[in-house]
Amino acid sequence: MAFSFTNKRGVTYFLHSTSTTSKTGTTRTLYFFAKEKKAGVLDAIPAGYKVAETVNGLPVLKKA
C-alpha cells in the first residue's frame, strides 16, 4: 500500500522516489509527492525524514 498524505485542503498526495546519477558518478535519491500513483511509489517514509506542509498546502519531506 502506498504512503499517502492528505493536506489541510483535503487533497491526497502519494510519496514517490527516483534515483539519478550525477556527472561525477554519485547516485542521489529524489523524493517527491504526486496526486496520482506512478512508477516509484513508496510504501513508507524513509528513515530520518518527516512530512511537513508548506503554507500553500504542498507536502514536503524534511529531515527529522
Buried (B, 14 or more C-beta within 10 A) or exposed (E): EEBEBEBEEEEEBBBBEEEEEEEEEEEEEEBBBEEEEEEBBEEEBEEEBEBEBEEEEEBBBEEE
